[in-house]
Amino acid sequence: MVTDCLFCSIVGGEVPADIVHSDARTIGFRDINPQAPVHVLVVPRRHIVNASTVSERDGADVTAMLMAAKSVADREGIGGEDRGYRLVFNVGHDAANSVAHLHLHVMGGRPLGWPPG
């Protein structure tokens, strides 16, 4: 845990969040500024800075994030090929990554155009 990390504080229960998923490796909570009807952030419980810092050591956490995202999508009614959802990792300032803790956006609940935005 990093003491000045917002997402570490959510994982540790020090900052409240609308938790929709929790397992041994990940937590999923609703985004406070949703960009779609369903917008959940899935984070590893272990602090990893962002996707550009992921190493082989982080493989189990990243896999767990993808499995958690699928579980969230299914529970929120956006899973499966008849609906669909978007998974996004933002990396760095230019991508509007505002929290330096790896997180995966799970977005859906409406048609999402291309390009994203």
C-alpha positions as CSV (number, residue, x, y, z in Angstrom):
1,M,0.0,0.0,0.0
2,V,1.2,3.5,-0.9
3,T,0.0,6.0,1.8
4,D,-0.8,8.9,-0.6
5,C,-2.6,6.7,-3.2
6,L,-6.3,7.3,-3.4
7,F,-7.0,3.7,-4.8
8,C,-4.8,2.1,-2.1
9,S,-6.9,4.0,0.5
10,I,-10.1,2.6,-1.2
11,V,-8.6,-0.9,-1.1
12,G,-7.7,-0.4,2.5
13,G,-11.3,0.8,3.4
14,E,-10.0,4.2,4.5
15,V,-11.9,6.0,1.7
16,P,-15.5,5.1,0.9
17,A,-16.5,3.8,-2.5
18,D,-19.4,2.0,-4.1
19,I,-17.8,-1.4,-4.2
20,V,-19.3,-3.8,-6.8
21,H,-16.6,-6.5,-6.9
22,S,-14.1,-7.8,-4.4
23,D,-11.9,-10.9,-4.5
24,A,-8.4,-11.9,-3.2
25,R,-6.5,-9.8,-5.8
26,T,-8.9,-7.1,-7.0
27,I,-11.6,-4.6,-6.1
28,G,-14.1,-3.0,-8.4
29,F,-15.9,0.2,-7.6
30,R,-18.1,2.7,-9.5
31,D,-16.3,5.7,-11.1
32,I,-17.3,9.0,-9.4
33,N,-17.4,10.7,-12.9
34,P,-19.0,8.0,-15.1
35,Q,-18.6,8.2,-18.8
36,A,-21.3,5.5,-19.5
37,P,-24.3,4.1,-17.6
38,V,-22.0,1.4,-16.3
39,H,-18.5,2.7,-15.4
40,V,-16.6,0.6,-12.9
41,L,-12.9,0.8,-12.1
42,V,-11.1,-2.5,-11.4
43,V,-7.9,-2.2,-9.5
44,P,-5.4,-4.7,-8.1
45,R,-5.2,-4.7,-4.3
46,R,-1.4,-4.6,-4.7
47,H,-0.1,-1.2,-5.8
48,I,1.1,-1.1,-9.4
49,V,1.7,2.3,-10.9
50,N,0.2,1.8,-14.3
51,A,0.3,-0.4,-17.4
52,S,3.7,0.9,-18.5
53,T,5.2,-0.5,-15.3
54,V,3.7,-3.9,-15.4
55,S,6.2,-6.8,-15.4
56,E,6.0,-10.6,-15.5
57,R,5.8,-10.4,-11.7
58,D,2.4,-8.7,-12.1
59,G,0.9,-11.3,-14.4
60,A,-1.5,-12.9,-11.9
61,D,-2.8,-9.5,-10.8
62,V,-3.4,-8.4,-14.4
63,T,-5.2,-11.7,-15.2
64,A,-7.3,-11.2,-12.1
65,M,-8.2,-7.7,-13.3
66,L,-9.5,-9.1,-16.6
67,M,-11.5,-11.8,-14.9
68,A,-12.9,-9.3,-12.5
69,A,-13.9,-7.0,-15.4
70,K,-15.7,-9.9,-17.1
71,S,-17.5,-10.7,-13.8
72,V,-18.5,-7.0,-13.3
73,A,-19.8,-6.8,-16.9
74,D,-21.8,-10.0,-16.5
75,R,-23.4,-8.8,-13.2
76,E,-24.1,-5.4,-14.6
77,G,-25.9,-6.9,-17.6
78,I,-23.5,-5.7,-20.2
79,G,-21.5,-8.9,-20.7
80,G,-21.8,-11.3,-23.7
81,E,-21.7,-10.6,-27.4
82,D,-25.4,-9.4,-27.6
83,R,-24.5,-6.3,-25.5
84,G,-20.8,-5.5,-25.1
85,Y,-18.5,-3.2,-23.1
86,R,-15.2,-1.4,-23.4
87,L,-12.1,-2.1,-21.3
88,V,-9.6,0.8,-21.0
89,F,-6.2,1.3,-19.4
90,N,-5.1,4.9,-19.4
91,V,-1.4,5.5,-19.1
92,G,0.2,8.8,-18.2
93,H,-0.8,12.5,-18.3
94,D,-1.7,12.6,-22.0
95,A,-4.2,9.9,-21.5
96,A,-5.8,11.7,-18.6
97,N,-4.6,9.1,-16.0
98,S,-5.2,11.0,-12.8
99,V,-4.5,8.3,-10.2
100,A,-1.1,6.5,-10.3
101,H,-2.5,3.1,-9.4
102,L,-3.2,0.6,-12.2
103,H,-6.9,0.6,-13.0
104,L,-9.1,-0.9,-15.7
105,H,-12.2,1.0,-16.8
106,V,-15.2,-1.2,-17.5
107,M,-17.7,0.8,-19.5
108,G,-21.0,0.0,-21.1
109,G,-24.7,0.2,-20.9
110,R,-25.1,2.2,-24.2
111,P,-23.6,2.0,-27.6
112,L,-20.0,3.3,-27.4
113,G,-18.9,5.1,-30.5
114,W,-15.5,5.1,-32.1
115,P,-13.2,6.8,-31.5
116,P,-13.7,6.7,-27.8
117,G,-14.9,9.9,-26.2
